[in-house]
């Protein structure tokens, strides 16, 4: 029987980078259960679509996630990736994420007002 998960390898790699911005490709590959080459390809794709920004620090890479970017699928493209990251981070740490900024709250109120 085949196994499956709700999240893609892209989401798993993004979550690993979210938890450790200086994680090595080897460590991410081991954690996700895919090859190092697959992790490199996913990181390149995430960077080319501007979900992450890579910064070279000595001989290592440091990644910064652009959590404000929307999901890619039309079913959820009205939501930012930060929602997924916050849910997973909250579950793992037991702490609620930081409150949204005033700008985000205003945008949410505006969206709700339009829907009425």
Legacy VTK file of the C-alpha trace (Angstrom):
# vtk DataFile Version 3.0
C-alpha trace
ASCII
DATASET POLYDATA
POINTS 116 float
0.000 0.000 0.000
1.419 3.388 -1.006
1.897 6.041 1.621
0.985 9.655 1.069
0.912 12.931 2.965
-1.165 16.069 2.750
1.857 18.281 2.090
4.205 18.209 -0.883
7.980 17.945 -0.718
8.067 21.661 -1.548
6.058 22.383 1.602
8.278 20.069 3.662
11.446 21.782 2.432
9.927 25.205 3.099
9.018 24.145 6.640
12.558 22.871 7.255
13.987 26.199 6.107
11.415 28.031 8.254
12.670 26.135 11.316
16.377 26.534 10.495
17.347 29.217 7.985
20.894 27.855 7.808
20.008 24.175 7.413
22.272 22.204 5.103
20.852 20.518 2.022
21.971 17.175 3.447
20.044 17.756 6.676
16.890 18.840 4.847
17.109 15.808 2.540
17.395 13.449 5.495
14.520 15.071 7.333
12.162 15.157 4.321
13.234 11.741 3.047
14.306 12.805 -0.438
17.650 13.110 -2.213
19.989 16.062 -1.822
19.568 16.771 -5.535
15.782 16.942 -5.099
16.217 19.419 -2.229
18.540 21.559 -4.374
15.965 21.575 -7.189
13.142 22.498 -4.812
15.201 25.296 -3.244
15.980 26.645 -6.726
12.288 26.538 -7.653
11.250 28.248 -4.412
13.887 30.916 -5.024
12.915 31.475 -8.663
9.265 31.928 -7.607
10.401 34.309 -4.830
9.204 32.209 -1.896
12.714 32.263 -0.454
15.696 34.576 -0.743
19.135 32.979 -0.609
22.044 34.815 0.988
25.574 33.509 0.848
27.324 33.587 4.252
30.888 32.363 3.911
30.644 28.843 2.498
27.028 28.361 3.604
23.645 29.604 2.475
21.117 31.355 4.651
17.520 31.467 3.512
14.844 34.018 4.256
11.261 33.016 3.607
8.872 35.449 1.947
5.865 34.286 3.962
3.656 36.979 2.439
3.667 35.178 -0.935
0.385 33.461 -1.854
-0.110 29.755 -2.317
0.122 28.701 -5.968
-3.027 26.622 -6.443
-6.267 28.455 -7.339
-8.092 26.821 -4.412
-5.873 28.584 -1.873
-4.106 31.347 -3.838
-6.025 33.997 -1.870
-4.045 33.049 1.264
-0.392 33.698 2.177
2.060 30.864 2.855
2.472 32.279 6.372
-0.801 30.596 7.373
0.687 27.145 6.848
3.966 28.072 8.509
2.173 29.584 11.513
-0.057 26.550 12.000
2.843 24.105 11.882
5.090 26.317 14.040
2.318 26.807 16.625
1.719 23.066 16.871
5.399 22.273 17.230
6.272 24.998 19.735
2.934 25.200 21.528
2.983 28.981 21.129
0.653 31.096 19.069
2.317 33.068 16.273
2.809 36.800 16.533
-0.344 38.849 16.041
-0.932 40.213 12.566
0.177 43.732 11.886
-2.356 46.554 11.698
-2.019 46.512 7.923
-3.035 42.863 7.710
-5.960 43.387 10.093
-7.152 46.351 8.031
-6.910 44.317 4.824
-8.923 41.510 6.443
-11.634 43.969 7.568
-11.765 45.471 4.080
-12.111 42.039 2.508
-14.907 41.098 4.923
-16.700 44.395 4.249
-16.575 43.772 0.491
-18.031 40.293 0.956
-21.139 41.682 2.688
LINES 1 117
116 0 1 2 3 4 5 6 7 8 9 10 11 12 13 14 15 16 17 18 19 20 21 22 23 24 25 26 27 28 29 30 31 32 33 34 35 36 37 38 39 40 41 42 43 44 45 46 47 48 49 50 51 52 53 54 55 56 57 58 59 60 61 62 63 64 65 66 67 68 69 70 71 72 73 74 75 76 77 78 79 80 81 82 83 84 85 86 87 88 89 90 91 92 93 94 95 96 97 98 99 100 101 102 103 104 105 106 107 108 109 110 111 112 113 114 115
